[in-house]
Amino acid sequence: MAKNQTNLRIEKSLDHRLEVLAKRTGRSKAFHAAEAIEGFLDDQEDCLLAQDNLADFRNEDDSAMLLHEDVNWDALGQ
């Protein structure tokens, strides 16, 4: 997979924590920073998707809504 370089400025205390983690794990600071960014992006994308779905749900016609009481839970998966 092709990789790009990104430079950013972080607080000294955060850099120190990253350095300690890198030494303890034998991985680079760049590896851990990329993992953290990927996790953050995953969380943000999930949040935005949930917000969009909630907005769609709120804008739907109530007549199309299936109520909990109307579901035959015993028949699911058959």
QUIWO-V261799 format. One line per field, one symbol per residue. ss: DSSP state (2 for helix, 1 for strand, 0 for the rest). psi: psi as a letter, one per 30 degrees, with the letter a starting at -180 (. if undefined). burial: + if it has 9 or more other C-alpha atoms within 8 Angstrom, else -. Layout:
# QUIWO-V261799
ss = ???
psi = ???
burial = ???
This chain:
# QUIWO-V261799
ss = 000000000002222222222222200022222222222222222222222222222220022200022200222000
psi = kkklkkklklleeeeeeeeeeeeefglleeeeeeeeeeeeeeeeeeeeeeeeeeeeefflkfffkkleffkifffkg.
burial = --------------+--++-+++-----+--++---------------------------------------------
